[in-house]
């Protein structure tokens, strides 16, 4: 779900708030650091599979999915 959310914003970064809302449904009772934890895990999984998809941190904004060619 996280990767899908990042790809819906392809070309522009998804904010942490948008990710929390889309993936977890609410940010009211969820630690915002969960986004960073899941992004880290997803990056490791993509790297281990040799994927050409990268997740870039846009400081102060959120995350951006890119496809390397």
C-alpha positions, -999 to +999 in steps of 0.1 A: +000+000+000+029+023+008+045+018-026+012+023-044+007+056-025+041+068-036+034+059-072+001+078-072+023+109-066+049+099-093+068+130-102+060+149-070+066+139-033+039+124-011+038+141+023+040+121+055+005+132+063-008+119+029+009+086+034-005+082+069-040+090+057-039+067+027-020+037+042-032+037+078-065+056+074-057+082+101-029+098+119-047+104+151-035+073+171-004+064+150+032+075+157+043+095+126+077+077+128+059+046+114+062+061+079+100+063+082+102+027+095+081+014+066+100+034+040+132+020+054+119-016+052+105-010+017+138+004+005+156-027+018+131-050+001+134-032-033+172-032-031+173-069-022+152-077-053+174-055-076+145-033-084+149-001-105+125+017-081+140+041-056+124+060-027+140+094-022+135+115+009+125+151+002+136+168+033+108+186+051+082+174+026+080+136+024+090+109-001+093+105-038+093+073-058+115+073-088+122+047-115+158+043-127+163+034-163 
